[in-house]
């Protein structure tokens, strides 16, 4: 899995700030991915998601993920079963003062958010560029092969149940220009 993590992006509900006088050289986070994605209040994970006013079908075409809507009030994903974890990894986000990130990024149509979530581009009504002090891109292998065509990724360990963050739902597909070079076996 390849992902980028940036902070802070001016999330209005997180007033905690990094020390201005002596900021840490890095932040540390945990990422957890599970496959198949966990249920939502015991129902399938896609419950409460719609496309064109109809229930979203994760087995259908995936070319319009950016248009999938979350029903307001849809619950978070449930705690996953331990045997569905395909990645559980601590990572660093080094200080990278004045790094600029575009929101949405070039991958805005390649994933879904599990619940409605604050987005500075939606607030502005257009794409925005944010300057962040911490930024990293990581690529990490699954600890075991995903069992589904979808993975759910959480930077909050899918906990607590009433968390104010969104998990990321990603359909697995073919490699793109960021995949590692494949080694042929003879």
C-alpha positions as CSV (number, residue, x, y, z in Angstrom):
1,X,0.0,0.0,0.0
2,X,1.3,3.5,-0.8
3,X,-0.1,6.5,1.0
4,X,0.8,10.0,2.0
5,X,0.1,11.6,5.4
6,X,0.2,15.4,6.0
7,X,-0.4,17.5,9.1
8,X,-1.8,19.9,10.1
9,X,-4.5,20.6,7.5
10,X,-6.5,23.0,9.7
11,X,-9.1,20.4,10.7
12,X,-11.4,22.7,12.7
13,X,-12.3,20.1,15.4
14,X,-8.8,19.4,16.5
15,X,-7.5,22.4,18.4
16,X,-4.3,20.7,19.6
17,X,-1.3,22.4,18.0
18,X,2.3,21.4,17.7
19,X,4.7,23.5,19.9
20,X,5.8,26.5,17.9
21,X,9.0,27.1,19.9
22,X,10.4,23.6,19.7
23,X,8.4,21.5,17.3
24,X,9.1,17.7,17.3
25,X,11.3,16.5,14.4
26,X,8.6,13.9,13.5
27,X,5.1,12.8,14.3
28,X,4.3,9.1,14.7
29,X,1.0,7.4,13.7
30,X,-0.4,4.0,13.3
31,X,-2.1,2.7,10.2
32,X,-4.2,-0.4,10.2
33,X,-5.8,-2.1,7.1
34,X,-8.3,-4.9,7.1
35,X,-9.8,-7.0,4.4
36,X,-12.6,-7.5,3.9
37,X,-13.8,-4.2,5.4
38,X,-15.6,-4.5,8.7
39,X,-19.4,-4.3,8.9
40,X,-21.2,-1.1,9.8
41,X,-23.5,-1.6,12.8
42,X,-23.6,-5.3,11.8
43,X,-24.7,-4.5,8.2
44,X,-22.4,-4.6,5.1
45,X,-19.8,-1.9,5.1
46,X,-21.4,-0.1,2.1
47,X,-24.7,0.4,4.0
48,X,-25.6,4.1,3.9
49,X,-23.6,4.8,0.7
50,X,-25.4,5.8,-2.5
51,X,-24.6,6.6,-6.1
52,X,-27.2,8.3,-8.2
53,X,-29.6,7.9,-5.3
54,X,-29.3,4.1,-5.3
55,X,-27.4,1.9,-2.9
56,X,-23.7,1.8,-3.8
57,X,-22.6,-1.6,-5.2
58,X,-18.9,-2.3,-4.4
59,X,-18.9,-5.0,-7.1
60,X,-20.1,-2.6,-9.8
61,X,-18.1,-0.2,-11.9
62,X,-15.5,1.8,-9.9
63,X,-15.0,4.8,-12.3
64,X,-17.3,7.1,-10.3
65,X,-16.1,6.6,-6.7
66,X,-15.8,10.4,-6.2
67,X,-19.5,10.7,-6.7
68,X,-20.5,8.1,-4.0
69,X,-22.4,9.8,-1.2
70,X,-22.5,8.9,2.5
71,X,-25.9,9.2,4.3
72,X,-25.6,11.8,7.1
73,X,-25.7,9.9,10.4
74,X,-24.3,6.7,9.0
75,X,-22.3,4.9,11.7
76,X,-18.6,4.3,11.7
77,X,-17.2,0.9,10.6
78,X,-17.3,-1.7,13.3
79,X,-14.2,-3.0,15.1
80,X,-12.6,-5.5,12.6
81,X,-12.1,-9.2,13.4
82,X,-8.4,-9.7,14.3
83,X,-8.0,-12.3,11.5
84,X,-8.9,-9.7,8.9
85,X,-6.0,-7.4,9.6
86,X,-3.6,-7.3,6.6
87,X,-1.5,-4.4,7.9
88,X,-0.7,-2.9,11.3
89,X,2.2,-0.5,11.2
90,X,3.6,2.5,13.1
91,X,5.1,5.1,10.8
92,X,6.8,8.4,11.0
93,X,5.8,11.8,9.5
94,X,9.0,13.9,9.4
95,X,8.9,17.7,9.8
96,X,8.9,19.1,6.2
97,X,8.2,22.7,6.8
98,X,6.1,24.5,4.2
99,X,5.3,21.4,2.2
100,X,2.3,22.0,-0.1
101,X,-0.5,19.5,-0.6
102,X,-3.4,19.7,-3.0
103,X,-6.9,18.6,-1.8
104,X,-8.3,16.7,-3.4
105,X,-5.2,15.0,-4.6
106,X,-4.7,13.2,-7.9
107,X,-6.2,10.1,-6.3
108,X,-9.5,11.6,-5.2
109,X,-11.5,9.1,-7.4
110,X,-9.7,6.0,-6.1
111,X,-11.2,5.6,-2.7
112,X,-14.3,6.2,-0.5
113,X,-14.6,7.6,3.0
114,X,-16.6,5.5,5.4
115,X,-18.6,8.5,6.8
116,X,-19.2,12.1,5.9
117,X,-16.0,14.0,6.8
118,X,-14.7,17.5,6.8
119,X,-12.9,18.4,3.6
120,X,-11.3,21.9,3.0
121,X,-12.0,21.6,-0.7
122,X,-15.7,21.1,0.0
123,X,-15.7,24.1,2.4
124,X,-14.0,26.3,-0.2
125,X,-16.1,25.0,-3.1
126,X,-13.0,24.2,-5.1
127,X,-9.7,22.4,-5.0
128,X,-7.4,23.9,-2.4
129,X,-3.7,23.9,-1.7
130,X,-2.6,23.7,2.0
131,X,0.8,24.3,3.5
132,X,1.7,21.6,6.1
133,X,4.6,21.2,8.4
134,X,4.7,17.4,8.4
135,X,4.6,15.2,5.4
136,X,5.5,11.7,4.3
137,X,4.8,9.2,1.7
138,X,5.2,5.5,2.6
139,X,5.0,2.3,0.7
140,X,4.5,-0.9,2.8
141,X,3.6,-4.4,1.9
142,X,0.6,-6.2,3.3
143,X,1.5,-8.5,6.2
144,X,-0.8,-11.1,4.6
145,X,-2.8,-11.2,1.4
146,X,-6.1,-9.3,1.5
147,X,-9.1,-11.7,1.2
148,X,-11.4,-9.2,-0.6
149,X,-11.3,-6.8,-3.5
150,X,-11.6,-4.0,-0.9
151,X,-9.5,-2.9,2.1
152,X,-10.5,-0.6,4.9
153,X,-7.7,1.7,6.2
154,X,-7.8,3.5,9.5
155,X,-5.4,5.9,11.1
156,X,-7.3,5.5,14.4
157,X,-7.3,1.7,14.7
158,X,-11.1,1.6,14.0
159,X,-11.5,2.9,17.6
160,X,-13.4,4.3,19.4
161,X,-16.7,3.3,18.0
162,X,-17.9,6.9,18.0
163,X,-14.7,8.4,16.6
164,X,-14.9,11.6,14.6
165,X,-12.6,10.4,11.9
166,X,-13.4,8.6,8.6
167,X,-11.8,5.4,7.6
168,X,-10.7,5.0,3.9
169,X,-12.2,2.3,1.7
170,X,-10.0,1.3,-1.2
171,X,-10.7,-1.1,-4.1
172,X,-7.8,-3.2,-4.9
173,X,-6.7,-3.2,-8.5
174,X,-3.9,-3.4,-10.9
175,X,-0.6,-1.7,-10.4
176,X,0.0,1.8,-11.5
177,X,3.2,3.9,-12.0
178,X,3.9,3.7,-8.2
179,X,4.0,-0.1,-7.9
180,X,7.4,-1.6,-7.1
181,X,9.1,-3.2,-10.0
182,X,8.0,-6.8,-10.3
183,X,10.7,-9.4,-10.2
184,X,10.2,-12.3,-12.6
185,X,10.6,-15.8,-11.3
186,X,12.3,-18.3,-13.4
